[in-house]
Amino acid sequence: MQSLGSSGKTAGKGLSLRMGGVGMAIMLVIFLVAVVFAANENDVVGWLVVIISLGWLLIFSFVVFTVRSAARRASARIEEFNRGAGGGMAGRGAAGAGSAMRDEKLDHSFKIVQVQARVIRDNLGKNQDMVDRALETIEITSHNARGMIKNSDEGPVEGTVVE
């Protein structure tokens, strides 16, 4: 399994580049055939067809090159994100990126608990509904965070204790 934007070969990339090239070749052939027929017939309708096919060729070219450049920029941004996620997790593959994502989710869960604790402290004795909602939010968040920490075999949690 590879993470998004990994340097591994993707199945769809080569196909999409070839399809753009094939489409460009077809549009170019249509344009050239229109020019040949218009030159042989030398009438206004033939040259109108040439102008229309040239317009379609230019539109198609613009779309193909715009999509290709946007795809390259998106790929570069994904690679940049993967390199920057968790202090260079790209070299460790999908497991490192998953660990960084899990750590970020756990950090978010702890922030939610801190905010709800402040809500309880501010509303204790004043607004019991707010206190009850905050306690419920803490329970749900804690349950979800514990689910992220547990191993799939329900064994003890492994990790490094930071003091």
TALIN-V108944 format. One record per backbone hydrogen bond with DSSP energy under -1.0 kcal/mol. CO is the residue of the C=O (numbers start at 1). NH is the residue of the N-H. E is the energy in kcal/mol with one decimal. If there is no record, write none. Layout:
co: <CO & CO>
nh: <NH & NH>
e: <E & E>
This chain:
co: <3 & 12 & 13 & 14 & 15 & 16 & 17 & 18 & 19 & 20 & 21 & 22 & 23 & 24 & 25 & 26 & 27 & 28 & 29 & 30 & 31 & 32 & 33 & 34 & 35 & 36 & 37 & 38 & 43 & 44 & 45 & 46 & 47 & 48 & 49 & 50 & 51 & 52 & 53 & 54 & 55 & 56 & 57 & 58 & 59 & 60 & 61 & 62 & 63 & 64 & 65 & 66 & 67 & 68 & 69 & 70 & 71 & 72 & 73 & 74 & 75 & 76 & 77 & 78 & 79 & 80 & 81 & 84 & 85 & 89 & 90 & 93 & 94 & 95 & 96 & 97 & 98 & 99 & 100 & 101 & 102 & 103 & 104 & 105 & 106 & 107 & 108 & 109 & 110 & 111 & 112 & 113 & 114 & 115 & 116 & 117 & 118 & 119 & 120 & 123 & 123 & 127 & 128 & 129 & 130 & 131 & 132 & 133 & 134 & 135 & 136 & 137 & 138 & 139 & 140 & 141 & 142 & 143 & 144 & 145 & 146 & 151>
nh: <6 & 16 & 17 & 18 & 19 & 20 & 21 & 22 & 23 & 24 & 25 & 26 & 27 & 28 & 29 & 30 & 31 & 32 & 33 & 34 & 35 & 36 & 37 & 38 & 39 & 40 & 41 & 42 & 47 & 48 & 49 & 50 & 51 & 52 & 53 & 54 & 55 & 56 & 57 & 58 & 59 & 60 & 61 & 62 & 63 & 64 & 65 & 66 & 67 & 68 & 69 & 70 & 71 & 72 & 73 & 74 & 75 & 76 & 77 & 78 & 79 & 80 & 81 & 82 & 83 & 84 & 85 & 87 & 89 & 92 & 93 & 97 & 98 & 99 & 100 & 101 & 102 & 103 & 104 & 105 & 106 & 107 & 108 & 109 & 110 & 111 & 112 & 113 & 114 & 115 & 116 & 117 & 118 & 119 & 120 & 121 & 122 & 123 & 124 & 126 & 127 & 131 & 132 & 133 & 134 & 135 & 136 & 137 & 138 & 139 & 140 & 141 & 142 & 143 & 144 & 145 & 146 & 147 & 148 & 149 & 150 & 154>
e: <-1.6 & -2.3 & -1.9 & -2.1 & -2.4 & -1.9 & -1.8 & -2.8 & -2.7 & -2.2 & -2.2 & -2.5 & -2.4 & -2.2 & -2.4 & -2.4 & -2.1 & -2.6 & -2.7 & -2.2 & -2.2 & -2.4 & -2.6 & -2.3 & -2.4 & -2.2 & -2.5 & -2.6 & -1.6 & -2.1 & -2.0 & -1.9 & -2.3 & -2.5 & -2.7 & -2.4 & -2.3 & -2.3 & -2.3 & -2.5 & -2.5 & -2.8 & -2.5 & -2.4 & -2.5 & -2.7 & -2.6 & -2.2 & -2.7 & -2.4 & -2.2 & -2.3 & -2.5 & -2.2 & -2.4 & -2.6 & -2.5 & -2.4 & -2.3 & -2.3 & -2.4 & -2.4 & -2.5 & -2.7 & -2.3 & -2.1 & -1.8 & -1.5 & -1.5 & -1.3 & -1.2 & -1.7 & -2.5 & -2.2 & -2.2 & -2.2 & -2.4 & -2.5 & -2.1 & -2.3 & -2.6 & -2.3 & -2.1 & -2.3 & -2.4 & -2.0 & -2.2 & -2.2 & -2.2 & -2.4 & -2.6 & -2.3 & -1.8 & -2.0 & -2.4 & -2.5 & -2.5 & -2.0 & -1.3 & -1.9 & -2.1 & -1.7 & -2.7 & -2.4 & -2.4 & -2.4 & -2.3 & -2.4 & -2.2 & -2.3 & -2.4 & -2.7 & -2.6 & -2.2 & -2.5 & -2.5 & -2.6 & -1.7 & -1.4 & -1.6 & -2.3 & -1.6>
